[in-house]
């Protein structure tokens, strides 16, 4: 089978490798659609401390079961799957904090989603692989993994019904958050960003948008939220954005550091806001099995809206150009399809 193998920053090769063989409890899936994720882009452009050369990138997978030795799945089933699943035994799992599991990376869909087939180990098949409706396209189903991360992030804000929400970041994740925010209590949603064509999409999903190229974020946001937003999702890796979120959020509100910040980077937190104004600062990473299941439900309910975020589709042979284009913020969401 063909795979797109990452060779190092700025280098990718289409290679041949054997189709994986499966053992008891495992499933072989033909990849029909795999999303190009920000992590894939960052790895390709500058490397990643946890993803070494030789890896096959891609982890937002939907496809068709072609062979199964798992009791819940059989050939011909259409599925969506996550790239990792919790062990269920460690201290984090016992607390229900599945995205913090010590062994998330110990079982994964092999070799990676930018391949013609992936082998799904038992733990993933048990917990984060789900049959999808016949009416759901593989393309739409491939959004389940990033959407699950958005579910986890929005739930952490604990928004009351009708809350106001500011999403800082107009990338695919910020736009997905805007698409489903109402399901988590948001009644008034504003998306701030700097990319014209993505803000045009955001205008169809949110109540208003802010172009930070034209008006500073704090100034523009105060017009939309005179008393501050009840919640702020920081969906861009920017210390400045985080600082502005802390300045803007309403008393008693919450800020989620959703975007991954560089390792070792620190932030001067205004403790007066935390103590006297009772502002909560949270962070979320990844998803748990329940988040993935909820994401699939939202794909059924909001599928027509979410599918509009898919702007580009490429074949496996063209994945390197897709990564380059995504690094330039071209389109919104790109899929590798077969």
QUIJO-V733833 format. One record per residue. N is the residue number from 0. PHI is phi as a letter, one per 40 degrees, with the letter a starting at -180 (* if undefined). PSI is psi as a letter, one per 20 degrees, with the letter a starting at -180 (NA if undefined). BURIAL is # if it has 9 or more other C-alpha atoms within 8 Angstrom, else .. Layout:
BEGIN
N_PHI_PSI_BURIAL, N_PHI_PSI_BURIAL
END
This chain:
BEGIN
0_*_r_#, 1_c_q_#, 2_b_q_#, 3_b_o_#, 4_c_p_#, 5_c_p_#, 6_b_i_#, 7_i_r_#, 8_d_p_#, 9_g_j_., 10_a_p_., 11_a_q_#, 12_b_q_., 13_c_o_#, 14_b_r_., 15_b_q_., 16_a_r_., 17_c_q_., 18_c_p_., 19_c_q_#, 20_c_q_., 21_b_q_#, 22_b_a_., 23_d_p_., 24_g_i_#, 25_b_r_#, 26_b_q_#, 27_b_p_#, 28_b_p_#, 29_c_p_#, 30_c_p_#, 31_b_h_#, 32_a_p_#, 33_a_p_#, 34_c_q_#, 35_c_o_#, 36_b_q_#, 37_d_h_., 38_c_h_., 39_c_g_#, 40_c_g_#, 41_c_g_#, 42_c_g_#, 43_c_g_#, 44_c_g_#, 45_b_j_., 46_g_r_#, 47_a_p_., 48_c_h_., 49_b_i_., 50_b_o_., 51_c_r_#, 52_d_q_., 53_h_i_., 54_c_q_#, 55_b_o_#, 56_c_a_#, 57_g_p_#, 58_a_j_#, 59_b_n_#, 60_b_p_#, 61_b_q_#, 62_a_a_#, 63_b_p_#, 64_c_p_#, 65_b_h_#, 66_a_p_#, 67_a_p_#, 68_b_k_#, 69_b_p_#, 70_c_h_., 71_c_i_., 72_b_q_#, 73_a_q_#, 74_d_q_#, 75_g_i_., 76_c_q_#, 77_c_p_#, 78_b_q_#, 79_b_q_#, 80_a_q_#, 81_c_r_#, 82_c_i_#, 83_a_r_#, 84_a_q_#, 85_c_q_#, 86_c_h_#, 87_g_i_., 88_b_h_., 89_c_r_#, 90_c_g_., 91_c_g_#, 92_c_h_#, 93_c_h_#, 94_c_i_., 95_g_j_., 96_c_m_#, 97_c_h_#, 98_c_i_#, 99_b_j_., 100_d_p_#, 101_c_i_., 102_b_k_., 103_d_h_#, 104_c_j_., 105_c_i_., 106_a_p_#, 107_a_r_#, 108_c_o_#, 109_b_q_#, 110_c_i_#, 111_i_r_#, 112_c_h_#, 113_c_m_#, 114_a_r_#, 115_c_h_#, 116_b_q_#, 117_b_q_#, 118_c_p_#, 119_b_o_#, 120_c_r_#, 121_d_g_#, 122_c_g_#, 123_c_g_#, 124_c_h_#, 125_c_g_., 126_b_h_., 127_b_k_#, 128_b_p_#, 129_b_q_#, 130_c_q_., 131_b_q_#, 132_c_q_., 133_d_h_., 134_c_i_., 135_c_p_#, 136_c_q_., 137_c_h_#, 138_d_g_#, 139_c_g_#, 140_c_h_#, 141_c_i_#, 142_c_i_#, 143_d_g_#, 144_c_g_#, 145_c_h_#, 146_c_h_#, 147_c_h_#, 148_c_h_#, 149_c_h_#, 150_d_g_#, 151_c_g_#, 152_c_g_#, 153_c_h_#, 154_c_h_#, 155_c_h_#, 156_c_i_#, 157_f_l_., 158_c_p_#, 159_c_q_., 160_d_p_., 161_g_j_., 162_c_q_#, 163_c_p_#, 164_b_p_#, 165_b_p_#, 166_b_o_#, 167_c_o_#, 168_h_p_#, 169_b_k_#, 170_c_a_#, 171_d_g_#, 172_c_g_#, 173_c_h_#, 174_c_h_#, 175_c_g_#, 176_d_g_#, 177_c_h_#, 178_c_h_#, 179_b_j_#, 180_d_h_#, 181_c_h_., 182_c_i_., 183_b_j_#, 184_h_i_#, 185_c_p_#, 186_b_h_#, 187_a_o_#, 188_b_p_#, 189_b_p_#, 190_b_p_#, 191_b_p_#, 192_a_a_#, 193_b_j_#, 194_b_o_#, 195_d_g_., 196_c_h_., 197_c_h_#, 198_c_h_#, 199_c_h_., 200_c_g_#, 201_d_h_#, 202_c_h_#, 203_c_i_., 204_b_h_#, 205_b_r_#, 206_c_h_., 207_a_r_#, 208_b_q_#, 209_b_p_#, 210_c_o_#, 211_c_i_#, 212_c_h_., 213_b_h_., 214_b_p_#, 215_d_q_., 216_d_g_#, 217_c_g_#, 218_c_g_., 219_c_g_#, 220_c_h_#, 221_c_h_#, 222_c_h_., 223_c_h_., 224_b_m_#, 225_d_h_., 226_b_j_., 227_g_q_#, 228_c_q_#, 229_c_h_#, 230_a_q_#, 231_b_p_#, 232_b_o_#, 233_c_n_#, 234_b_k_#, 235_b_p_#, 236_c_n_#, 237_a_p_., 238_c_h_., 239_c_g_., 240_c_g_#, 241_c_g_#, 242_c_g_., 243_c_h_#, 244_c_g_#, 245_c_h_#, 246_c_h_., 247_c_h_#, 248_d_q_#, 249_c_q_#, 250_d_p_#, 251_g_j_#, 252_c_a_#, 253_b_q_#, 254_b_p_#, 255_b_o_#, 256_c_n_#, 257_c_g_#, 258_c_q_., 259_c_p_., 260_c_q_., 261_d_q_., 262_d_p_., 263_g_i_., 264_c_p_., 265_b_r_., 266_b_p_., 267_c_n_., 268_c_p_., 269_c_n_., 270_c_h_., 271_c_h_., 272_c_h_#, 273_c_g_#, 274_c_f_., 275_c_h_., 276_c_i_#, 277_f_l_#, 278_c_p_#, 279_c_p_#, 280_b_o_#, 281_b_r_#, 282_b_q_., 283_b_q_#, 284_b_p_#, 285_g_b_., 286_a_r_#, 287_b_r_#, 288_d_h_#, 289_c_h_., 290_c_h_#, 291_c_g_#, 292_c_g_#, 293_c_h_#, 294_c_g_#, 295_c_h_#, 296_c_g_., 297_c_h_#, 298_c_h_#, 299_c_g_., 300_c_h_., 301_b_k_#, 302_d_g_#, 303_c_h_., 304_c_g_#, 305_c_h_#, 306_c_h_#, 307_c_i_., 308_c_i_#, 309_c_o_#, 310_b_i_#, 311_a_q_#, 312_b_p_#, 313_b_r_#, 314_c_r_#, 315_d_h_#, 316_c_h_., 317_b_j_., 318_c_h_#, 319_c_g_., 320_c_h_., 321_c_h_#, 322_c_g_#, 323_c_g_#, 324_c_g_#, 325_c_h_#, 326_c_i_#, 327_c_j_., 328_g_k_#, 329_c_q_., 330_f_b_#, 331_b_f_#, 332_b_p_#, 333_b_p_#, 334_b_q_#, 335_c_o_#, 336_b_q_#, 337_b_NA_.
END
